[in-house]
Amino acid sequence: MKSSMRMLMACIAAGALLALAGCGGGDDGGSGAGGDPALVGSWRMTGMSVNGGPTFPPATIGWDVQVQLNADGSASATEVWQGSTESGGGGWSTTGNQLNLDVGSYNWTGPYTVSASQFTLTGVANYDGEGHTGGFVFSRL
């Protein structure tokens, strides 16, 4: 369960489960404590990759992650891992092209891109606590 939670935070903050973490207002020039206002909203992880491999739907391994990124820098997430559900809160911020999702046992940082309908977070070192590097695709709900 712990490594599934880490995967979530890779998504959320994957980073976004179980404990409250404060976020400063470091941003890329956008308004709001979280940073880039284009990231504010509700998202579901729809793709992931491990160690630079091909992107696949997380549902194929029994994982579903939804995250809410709020304008004040707070975040919440719900993760379902092989039938078990966990929820939690935390925070997020951006600096330049770096997104940090810090929720629960997850603290994911990596380069991100965002459009109206999706964002990607790549190069998340040790996203699962087992030394793997993750990449994540989130689609707007």
N, C-alpha and C positions, 0 to 999 in steps of 0.2 A: 504494500500500500504506500510505503514511504517513497519508493522510486516513482510510483505513479503520480504522487503528489508533486514530485519534483518535475515530472514531465509537464504537468499542468502549469506550473509556474513558468516553465519554459515558455509556455503558452501565455500563461497568465502572468503570469507572473509568478503564465503559467504561472510565476510569481505572485499569484493572488490568492492564497489560501491561509486560513487559520490564525494568523496573528496580526496585530496591528503594527505597522512600521511607518514611521514618519517620513515624509518626503519634503525636501526643501523646494524652493521655487526655481531651481536651476532649469532654464528653458532655452529654447532656440530662438527667442524673440517673440514667441507667441504669447497670448494672454492666458491667464489662469495659472494656478500654482502647479498643476501637473506638467505644464509645458505645451507641446504642440496641440492646439485646439482641435485639429483634425482627428485626433485619437479619442476625443471624448465621445462616449457612447457605449452601447452594448455589442459585444463581439462573441463569436463562437469559433473555436479552433477547427479549421476544416482541412488542414494539411500539416504534416510534419516530416522532418528528415533527421536522420541520425548520422553523424560523422561525414556529412557531405553526400550521403547517398540520395537515392531518388525520393521525391516527396510522395507520401501516401496518406490516405485518410486515417486519422487516429481511431476512428470507429472500428477499423479492422483489427485492432488489438484490444478492443473493449474500453476505449477511453473517450470521454466527452468532456469538454471544458468550455464553460461560458464565463466571460469576464465583463465587468462594468467598470469603465474608467471615467471618473467624475472630474469636472473642471477644477475642483479644489485640490486635486492631487490624491484623493482617496480612491481606493479600488476595492472591489469585491469579486469573488469568484465562486463558482460551483463546479465541482469535478465529480464525474462518475467514472470509477475505475472498476471494470468487470462486475458491475452491479452494486457496488458500494458508493454512497454519495457523501461528500464532505464539502462544506462551505466555509469561507473565511473572508477576512478583510485585510487591508494593507494599504499600499500606496504605489504611485508611479510618478516618473519624471522623465523629461528629455533634456539633453544637452547636445547641441549640434545634431548629428544624425544618430545619436545613441539613445536608446530607450532603456530605462531601468524599471522593471516590475519587481516589487518587493512585497510579497505576501506570504505569510506563514513561513514554512521552511524553504521557500523559494526566494532567491534573489537573482533574477536574470537580467543581464545587461548585454546588449549587442546592437549592431546597426539595424535600423528599421527604415522601411518605406511605407507610405500610406497613400491611399486613394480614397475616393468617396465610399467605396464598397469593401475594401480590404486593407489590412496591413500585414507586413511580414517582419519578423524578428529573426535575425540570422546570427550565426557565430556565437551562440550562447554556450560558453564553456561550462562543463560539468553540470549541465542542466538537471541531471537525474541523480547526482551525488555518486555516480559510478564512473566518472571520468569521460563520459560521452559529450560530444558537442551537438547541440540541437539547432534546428531551424524550424520556424513555425509560421503558418499562414492563418490569419483570423479574418473571418467574414462578418460584415456588419449585420446585426439582426434587425 
